[in-house]
């Protein structure tokens, strides 16, 4: 595994010592809620997820907050059942926590429906498009966090896939929701994907699977329709799937949006650095627990996006990665 360039986080964190001292001086115990779309441990105890959890807690510690000492964390897991998020969000709101952290934009939307006063920290593909904030620089509500740009780079990921597969004419696109519904991930991303497809002159095969069985059926149909590649759009359902090899079984060259897909054998990933945005999530939570208001903390975006290429998968698929892509890769898995 080779790191080519370091990811530059959204903004340089302020010195943590004053915040830690502030938390320690108050002697308060705070309660926060965490809402996840994926299953609870040990099912989610993979190295990447454990690293992300450590990044959040390390940053909380820098601000003076330690779980089991002065911080109580109530966790709820949807275990891939996205339709359960609203019920779980209502449970957390009923506990009257000082803050709720949502581990996806879809989870944040569910919490926002349940309350408009408890501070919410999240990282989402499109904070404005999902209705979480009206303005990145001035959130003006109870939500803040990180806008991961996963929607606007969907077209760029199609360009990268076509650069790898110059003869591709049909690309299967898997996402959540409806292309005609602007608030869904599919609806938000589709204009960018369509524009890229027109420029590249490729046909898009659209699928919106809701369960692992639906994913298998969609990939079966894509293979029957002679898809040359696969573009996976940002989707909480996909994030929640523990066995991400489900996307690999039809040997479709694919590009994904977050690192765990590459670690599970996915061919390419283009998106934000997970370790960096999870650490920054801890920064937001710590600041708010120490008195900051969400409306006073602008939503940040990654200054740089990472291209990850899995050479082992490329070899298994009989593909040669063009030098133009390898030279731009931030990480190569061999």
N, C-alpha and C positions, 0 to 999 in steps of 0.2 A: 504494500500500500504506500503510495508516494504522494505527499502533499506538495503541490506545485506552487500555490500562493496562499498566504494567510488571508482569511476573511476579515474585512474591516467591519466592525460592528456599527450599528446605527449611529451612535454618538458616544463620545468618551465619557465613561461614568465619572460622576463627581466623587471626591474622596469619601470613602465609606466610613472612616473613623468617626466623624462628627455624628453621623446617623446612628451608628452603633452605640455611641455614648448616650445619645438622646433616648434611645429605646431602653437602655439599662437604667438611666436615671429615673424614668417614670415608674418603674416597678410594675407596670401593667402586664396583664395577660390578655392577649388578643386571640380571637377565634376567626378562622377563615374557612371558606369552603372551596374545594377543588372539584371540578366536574370534567370527567374524561369520557370520550366516546368509545374507548377501547376496554377490553376486559381487565379485571383486577389482577394483582399478583397471585400466583407466580406466572400466569400466562403471559404477562407483559414484561417479564424480567429478562429481556434481552439486553446485550451490552449497550446498544445505542440508547435505549430507553432509560437504563440505569444511569448512563452518563448524563442524559438530559435532566433527570431528576436531581442528580448531584449538582448540576450547574445552577438550578433554581435554589436549592438549599444552601449552597455555598454563598450565593449572593444575599440571601436572606440573613445568613449569619453575619455577613459584612455590615448589614444594617442593624444588627443587634437582636435578631429574631431567630430563636432556636426551638424547633418542634420538641415538645416534651418538657420544656423549661418555661418559656414565656409565650409559647405559641401552640394553640390547639388547631389541628387541621382535620376537618370533616371531609372525607373523600366519597365521591359517588362515581360509579362506573356504568356506562350504558352497555358495555360488552357488545358493541356493534349494532345494538338495537336503537337506531337513531330516533325512532318514534318515542322512545322512553326518556329522551333528554328533558322534555318539558316537565314530566312528572318528577324527575330527579332534581331539576332546577327548583321546582316548587318546594321540595323537601329541604333543600339547602337554604332557601330564602326564609322558610319557617323557623330555622334555627337562629335567625337574626345575627349572622356573622358580621364582622367588621369589613369584610371584603370577600368577593368570590372570584376565583381564577377559573377561566374557561379554556380548556386545552384545544379548542377549535372555534372557528367563527360560528359554526352551526350550534355549538354548545352555548356560545355567548348570546346568540339570538334567542335561544330558549330561556336563558336567565333574564334577559332584557324584557321578555314578555311577562315574567313573573314579578319584576320589580324595576323601578326607575330611580331608586335612591341609593341602594347598596352599591359601593364602588365595584366595578368589574374590570379585571385585567385579562386580556386575551391576546392571541396572535391569530390573525385571520388572513385569508387570501385577498379579500377586498373589503376593508372596513367600511368604506363609504357605500359601496354597492350593496352590501348586506344590511345597510341601515343601522349600523352600530354607532357611527359618528357621522356628523354632517360635514366635518372639515378636519383634515389630518392635523393641521397646525393648531386649531382651536377646537378640541373635541366637544366642548360646551354641553356635556352631559355627565353620566355616571360611568362611561366606558372609556378606557384608553388601552394602550399596548403597542403591538407591532403589526403593521400592514406588510404582509410578506410578498406582495406583488405577484402572487401566483396566478392571478387572472390576466393581467396585462402581458405576462411573458408566455402565455399559452401559445400564441402564434410563433414566438421565437423558438419554442421547443419543437414546433412542427418544422421550422426551417432547419434546425439542427438534425432532426431525424432524416429529412430529405437529403441533407448534405452527406449523411452516411449511406443513404439508399438513393442514389441519383436516378435510378430507373423506376422508382416506386410510383405507381399511379393510383393506388387505393390505400387509404389509411383508416383503420378503425379507431374511433374516438370513444373512450369510455368516460362518463362523468355522472354527476348527480343532478337530477331535476330535468327541466324542459328548456329547450333552446328559446322558447317563446316567453319564458318566465324570467324577467330581469333580476329578480332577487335570488335565484338559485345559482349554484356554482356553474352549471352548464349554461344557463342563460347569460350570466356575466361574462363567461369566457368565450362563448361562441362567436361573437363579432370579430374577435382577434384571430380565432382559429379559421373562420371563413375567409377573412382577408388574406391570411397567409396561404390558404389552399388555392384561392384564385390566382395569387401571384405565382405559385408553384405549379399550377395546373394539375392538381391532384383531386381525386374524388374522396369525399368523407363518408364513412359508414358510421352512423351515430347510434350509440347504445347508452342506456341509463339503467344499469342493473342495480337492484336493491339488496340482493342477498348473494352469498357465495355461489349458490346454485344458478342464480341469474347471471353471474359473471361467467361461469362455465358455459352456460347456454349462449351468451353473447359472443364469447371467443370461438365457440363451435360455429356459430353463424358467420362470424367474420372470416374464419378459415374457409368455409364453404363459398363465401363470396370473394375468395381470393385476395384478401387483404395482404398488402406487402409489409405493413408495419402497424404499430400500435402507439397511440398517444393517450396517456392517462391524465385526465384533468383532476385538479384538486378536489377531493371529496372525503368528508369525514368517514363515510362508510368504508372507503378503501384504507384509510389510516387505521381503522379499527380492526382490520383483518390481521390476525396473528400470523397465519401462514401465507406470506406474500408470494410464495412460489406458485400460488394459484394463477398468477398472471403469466407464468413462464411456460405452462404446459403445452402450449400450441406453437412454441418456438417462433413466435412473432417478434422480430426486432422492435424494441419498445423504448420510449423515453418517458421518464417519470419526473416527479416534482420534489421529492424529499429523499434524503440519504438512505433510510431503511430499505427502500426498494432496491437500491444498488447493492447494499450489504446482503440482501436476500437472493441476489443473483440477477437483478435487473441490469439491462445493458447500459443504459445511460440515465443520468439525472441532471437536470438543470434547474436550480432553485437556490433558496437561501441556505446559509449554514445553520443547521439545527442547534449545535452547541452554543453558537453565539446568540441566537434569538431566545433560547431557553434561559441563558444567563441574564439576558436583558429583561426577560419576564420577571425574574427574581428581583431585579433592580426596581421595576415598577411596583411590585407588591411591597417591597421594603419601604420605598418612599411614601406610599399611601398609608401604610401602617404607622409611619412616623409623622403623619399629619398632612401630607400633601393631598390635594384634591385632584381627581382624574381630569377635570377640565383644565387644570393648570399644567398638565404633563402632555405635551404634544405627542401624537402618534408618530412613531419612527418607522422608517423603511430601511432595508439593507442597502448599503452603498455599493455592494458588490454581490453578484450571484455566482454560484459555483457550478462548474461542469465536472461531473464525475463519470468516468468510463470504466466499465468492468471488462477488462481484456480477457479474462477467463471465459466469460459468457460469449464474447465476440468470437473467440476461437471455437467454442462449442457450436456456434451457429454458422461457422465457416465464413465469417466476415472479417475483412481487413479494414481496420479503422484508418481513415485518411490522415496523413500527417497534419493537415490543417486542423483537424479536430484534436489530435493528440497534443499538439503544441499549445492549444488553448485550454487543455484540461487542467483543472486545479488538483484533481486527485485521480490516480489510476489504480484500480484494483487488479492485482495480477495473481 
